[in-house]
Amino acid sequence: MGQDSLVVAVVGATGAVGREMLKTLEQRNFPATRVRALASARSAGSVVPYMDGELTVEELTTDSFKGTDLALFSAGGSTSEKFAPYAVNAGCVVVDNSSAWRMDERCPLVVPEVNPHALERHKGIIANPNCSTIQMLVVLKPLHDAAGIKRVVVSTYQAVSGTGQKAIDELDRQVRQMFNMQEPEVSVYPYRIAFNCLPQIDVFLDNDYTKEEMKMVNETVKILEDPTVRVTATTVRVPVFYGHSESINIETAKKLTAAEARAVLSKAPGVVVYDNPSLKYYPMAIDAAGEDEVFVGRIREDETIDNGLNLWVVADNIRKGAALNAVQIAELLVEKNLLSVKEPDLFLR
Ligand code: A2P
């Protein structure tokens, strides 16, 4: 490689997150000498916007990565599972947005504001955490450092864009159908999402939690490198296009007043405190959409326990929850000179 030549591929470039990755690379002047757009055979030959022009989409194959230094994957778990090992085998470092590699011990799971040091031990694949986990931990890490978080109770209100372009289209279509007195078509989710809330994100597991809920539990422990932090989650899909909201209750070892928590968070990287009840200032999905920061408000002491706080946390799930976090990881890889693979066949074995 060498910083004078840096070829970057976006895998899943036609999707909601892939398009945002291209936009984010452009907006942040990522030092790529060439950017490639990859997707399935269905969209090979089509174009996606990039800079002042467009990129022609190439079909993703196991041979796609020769001469490519870095690949940002957002094409679903099965695609990452199959193709990321071939990318690494071609000497290409992968930042993967799916859940395929997140709990693999060989793969660091990174939120740049929280655990950038984990990147140093990457072996070719770096996992981008779940969108809901990312925004929660950007806010909880500084509070954990200040007061020691013992327990987290989180409920999410997640936008449909987290499911991808098809779900964005489904909410849009259902709303139109209902205003036209037609029966709404249901295909992406198990039930109608328009004017409804679905307390199911991803599939149910043996313990009756959903996979999304257990991602928040397990990813938090891996990222904080602290198994003493106990997390319980309820994840809910709501009829919002962009922006996940979270109600978070924490119990800490040390007392932190609401004012102290506000002071800690106002200095935290990537966090904006937007919290003034008398002026009705609190974060909302409509304001967070399109923004890079994680917004926190409604900061209150939990009056039912000695050391507890309630928080309301909102972020753009496609940006900080996915594309931006991946590009920030890529920036750190460049900055720390970590774009190399020592054991190319590690993930093919
Ligand atoms: P395609 O448009 O060719 O289907 P979203 O999350 O918005 O649904 O987007 C998913 C992205 O992943 C799209 O770019 C999609 O490409 C891509 N994708 C899905 N399956 C594959 C696959 N088997 N190989 C390559 N890209 C895939």
Boltz pocket constraint, residues with backbone or C-beta under 6 A from the ligand:
constraints:
  - pocket:
      binder: B
      contacts: [[A, 11], [A, 12], [A, 13], [A, 14], [A, 15], [A, 16], [A, 17], [A, 18], [A, 38], [A, 39], [A, 40], [A, 41], [A, 42], [A, 43], [A, 44], [A, 60], [A, 74], [A, 75], [A, 76], [A, 79], [A, 163], [A, 164], [A, 165], [A, 166]]
      max_distance: 6.0
